[in-house]
Amino acid sequence: MTKSTFLRQGTFAQQTAFLTVLANAGERYVMNRFGFQLRIAFLAFLAMVFGGVAQAQVVGVPPLEKIQSQAELDKALTALDAALFDAYNKCDLEKFGALIDENVEFYHDQGGVTLGRAALVESVKNNICGKVTRELVPGTLQVFYMKGYGAIEMGVHRFHHPGHEDTEGVGEGRFVHLWQYKDGAWRITRVLSYDHHAAHK
C-alpha cells in the first residue's frame, strides 16, 4: 500500500500515527541539518552578551593609551570611581563585579584579606547590600598614572548606615585602588582600605 493510499483508506488513528512518524523524522532531519548552525549562533549570542558585560564598562572612559593628560586621567578615574560605588550603593553586583579583576586582592585593616572577585562580590552581597552606602569625601581624590598598566586612585571616603546612623554613626577611612587597563577594560586589581574611624561631626 502506498503512502497516499494509506492516508486515504487508513483509520483516523492509523493516519495520525503515520503523520506523527513523518513529522518526527522531519524534525530530526532539520535538527541534524541546521542544529549545528543554530548552536553556533546561540553560542555567539552568549559571547556577545556576556562579553559585553566586561567590555561595556563605563561610558566615556577612554582606553589608557588614549589618555593624554593628567586632567583626562583625573576625569577617567573619577568616572570609574563613581560607577564602581554607584553599583556598590545600589547592590548591582553584576556591574560591580565587571569592574573588579578576577584575581583582585583586597586588604582591609579591620576585615583582613579577601582574594578573588567571587569572594569580594559575595562579601559585598552579605555585608553591604541594604546596610551601607559609600560617599567619596569631596576634594580628597588623587590619581597617579602607571605607565603601561593603568592608574592609582587614592582618597578618603565615608560610610553611612541608612536608617541607623543614630546608633551606627558615620565611618570614615582611606583607600588606594590600583586600576589596570587590559583587554579593552578597566578593572581594579588591588585595594588597600585602612585608617577606619568615626567621621568627625
SEFI-526215 format. One line per field, with one value per residue (C-alpha): residue in one letter; x, y, z; residue number from 1. Coordinates in pm, 1 decimal. Layout:
aa	(A_...)
px	(X_...)
py	(Y_...)
pz	(Z_...)
i	(NUM_...)
# end
This chain:
aa	(M_T_K_S_T_F_L_R_Q_G_T_F_A_Q_Q_T_A_F_L_T_V_L_A_N_A_G_E_R_Y_V_M_N_R_F_G_F_Q_L_R_I_A_F_L_A_F_L_A_M_V_F_G_G_V_A_Q_A_Q_V_V_G_V_P_P_L_E_K_I_Q_S_Q_A_E_L_D_K_A_L_T_A_L_D_A_A_L_F_D_A_Y_N_K_C_D_L_E_K_F_G_A_L_I_D_E_N_V_E_F_Y_H_D_Q_G_G_V_T_L_G_R_A_A_L_V_E_S_V_K_N_N_I_C_G_K_V_T_R_E_L_V_P_G_T_L_Q_V_F_Y_M_K_G_Y_G_A_I_E_M_G_V_H_R_F_H_H_P_G_H_E_D_T_E_G_V_G_E_G_R_F_V_H_L_W_Q_Y_K_D_G_A_W_R_I_T_R_V_L_S_Y_D_H_H_A_A_H_K)
px	(0.0_141.7_161.3_-118.1_-344.9_-280.7_-368.4_-695.4_-805.0_-648.5_-834.6_-803.2_-578.6_-356.6_-335.2_-247.8_25.0_170.3_178.0_341.1_621.8_673.6_677.6_932.9_1153.1_1130.8_1220.7_1525.6_1634.4_1600.1_1793.6_2068.2_2085.9_2059.0_2116.8_2491.3_2442.5_2178.0_2408.1_2693.7_2464.4_2343.9_2699.6_2794.9_2497.8_2605.2_2960.1_2830.2_2603.8_2842.4_3146.3_2958.1_2927.3_3303.3_3368.9_3086.4_3248.2_3183.1_3062.2_3303.9_3612.2_3881.8_4148.2_4471.8_4664.1_4412.7_4461.3_4697.8_4698.1_4658.0_4323.3_4197.8_4328.5_4157.3_3831.3_3856.6_3930.1_3662.9_3411.0_3532.2_3510.5_3157.7_3046.6_3202.3_3037.4_2707.3_2691.2_2811.1_2544.0_2265.9_2379.9_2421.0_2657.7_2688.9_2807.6_3026.5_3189.1_3256.1_3487.2_3681.2_3964.0_3911.0_4223.3_4176.7_4349.0_4160.0_4335.1_4123.6_4277.6_3987.9_3838.3_4159.4_4233.6_3983.0_4118.2_3938.0_3640.5_3390.2_3479.7_3473.7_3135.8_2996.0_3128.4_2956.9_2636.1_2641.4_2777.5_2696.7_2377.1_2090.6_2309.2_2586.0_2639.4_2966.9_3038.3_3362.8_3479.3_3497.9_3845.7_4030.3_4065.1_4418.1_4510.3_4854.0_4949.4_5110.2_5283.8_5175.8_4938.7_4673.3_4647.2_4645.5_4345.0_4367.7_4125.9_3904.3_3552.0_3268.1_3025.0_2665.5_2414.1_2077.4_1810.1_2057.8_2301.5_2182.4_2320.2_2577.9_2727.0_2922.8_3252.7_3548.7_3859.6_4132.2_4165.1_4404.3_4276.3_4509.9_4329.7_4454.8_4355.6_4372.2_4187.8_3976.3_3853.5_3937.3_3937.1_4066.0_4343.0_4446.2_4267.3_4402.5_4129.1_4266.8_4261.2_3895.2_3748.6_3438.3_3388.2_3424.3_3092.1)
py	(0.0_339.7_639.1_818.9_508.5_456.0_817.1_783.9_438.2_400.3_469.0_810.6_667.9_498.9_814.5_1022.1_779.1_773.9_1153.1_1172.6_942.4_1160.4_1476.2_1332.6_1222.9_1569.5_1729.5_1505.4_1596.0_1967.6_1943.6_1733.8_1971.0_2301.5_2217.4_2279.8_2621.6_2706.7_2604.5_2812.5_3114.1_3073.6_3048.3_3358.2_3539.0_3437.4_3553.4_3888.2_3935.4_3824.4_3968.7_4296.4_4299.0_4306.2_4536.0_4785.7_4922.9_5294.7_5513.9_5794.6_5641.6_5604.7_5334.2_5403.8_5476.1_5745.0_5944.4_6232.2_6449.7_6447.1_6621.4_6341.2_6079.6_6252.6_6262.3_5894.1_5769.7_5994.1_5834.0_5483.1_5553.6_5690.8_5388.3_5139.4_5285.2_5356.0_4980.2_4921.8_5150.2_5002.7_4643.5_4599.3_4308.0_4234.0_4586.8_4593.2_4263.5_4380.2_4647.9_4404.8_4183.8_3810.9_3783.3_4101.0_4132.8_4337.1_4435.5_4579.7_4695.5_4554.7_4286.3_4121.8_3994.5_3898.6_3726.2_3696.1_3864.6_3598.3_3628.9_4009.4_4024.3_3773.7_3984.7_4295.1_4097.9_3969.8_4271.8_4582.6_4539.5_4721.0_4812.3_5051.2_5322.7_5488.9_5857.3_5999.2_6295.0_6591.2_6719.8_6410.2_6210.9_6179.2_5998.3_5884.6_5741.6_5395.7_5354.0_5050.2_4940.1_5191.7_5424.2_5453.8_5616.9_5740.2_5925.7_5941.0_5804.4_5780.9_5500.4_5560.2_5321.5_5437.5_5442.2_5353.4_5643.5_5740.1_5409.9_5314.1_5654.0_5750.5_5576.7_5720.1_5567.7_5598.1_5387.2_5304.7_5140.9_5008.7_5010.9_4812.4_4867.1_4530.8_4354.5_4661.0_4707.1_4894.2_4679.3_4703.5_4457.0_4572.1_4753.2_4894.9_5004.5_5145.9_5409.8_5341.6_5558.9_5752.9_6053.5_6393.5_6571.0)
pz	(0.0_-98.4_139.7_-46.4_-42.0_329.4_407.4_211.2_337.1_685.2_1009.0_1169.2_1441.9_1182.8_976.0_1283.7_1390.8_1040.0_1018.3_1361.0_1241.3_934.7_1146.9_1389.0_1101.6_952.8_1285.0_1319.2_966.8_1036.5_1364.6_1202.2_907.7_1090.2_1458.1_1442.7_1286.0_1547.6_1831.1_1687.8_1651.6_2010.9_2146.7_1950.9_2103.3_2455.7_2388.7_2269.1_2570.8_2844.4_2671.0_2658.6_3036.8_3071.3_2777.2_2826.1_3140.3_3185.1_2902.3_2822.8_2987.8_2719.8_2687.8_2875.5_2555.1_2456.5_2777.2_2701.6_3014.3_3390.9_3352.0_3125.6_3368.9_3662.5_3467.7_3372.0_3724.4_3874.7_3638.1_3722.5_4096.3_4056.4_3852.9_4095.5_4402.3_4231.9_4176.0_4535.0_4681.3_4465.8_4513.5_4138.4_4180.8_3810.0_3733.6_4044.7_3951.6_3595.3_3736.2_3954.3_3830.6_3866.6_4083.9_4287.2_4624.8_4884.0_5207.3_5491.5_5818.0_6021.6_5799.2_5678.9_5329.5_5060.0_4749.8_4417.4_4253.3_4357.3_4725.4_4715.2_4541.0_4789.3_5077.9_4940.1_4896.4_5255.1_5441.5_5238.6_5038.1_5208.1_5505.2_5397.9_5137.6_5044.3_4982.2_4842.7_5051.3_4809.4_4733.2_4856.4_4533.3_4395.0_4073.6_3953.5_3614.9_3597.0_3262.3_3064.3_3340.0_3444.3_3738.6_4118.0_4282.1_4641.9_4864.7_5171.6_5185.0_5432.6_5502.2_5601.5_5754.3_5614.8_5883.5_6160.4_6178.2_6527.6_6652.5_6388.7_6314.2_6002.6_5940.8_5754.2_5604.1_5343.3_5032.5_4749.7_4431.1_4164.7_3827.5_3530.4_3168.3_2995.8_2715.1_2647.4_3003.4_3323.8_3637.9_3994.1_4073.8_4424.4_4707.5_5033.2_5274.7_5600.8_5875.9_5956.9_6230.2_6321.3_6097.3_6261.3_6300.4)
i	(1_2_3_4_5_6_7_8_9_10_11_12_13_14_15_16_17_18_19_20_21_22_23_24_25_26_27_28_29_30_31_32_33_34_35_36_37_38_39_40_41_42_43_44_45_46_47_48_49_50_51_52_53_54_55_56_57_58_59_60_61_62_63_64_65_66_67_68_69_70_71_72_73_74_75_76_77_78_79_80_81_82_83_84_85_86_87_88_89_90_91_92_93_94_95_96_97_98_99_100_101_102_103_104_105_106_107_108_109_110_111_112_113_114_115_116_117_118_119_120_121_122_123_124_125_126_127_128_129_130_131_132_133_134_135_136_137_138_139_140_141_142_143_144_145_146_147_148_149_150_151_152_153_154_155_156_157_158_159_160_161_162_163_164_165_166_167_168_169_170_171_172_173_174_175_176_177_178_179_180_181_182_183_184_185_186_187_188_189_190_191_192_193_194_195_196_197_198_199_200_201)
# end
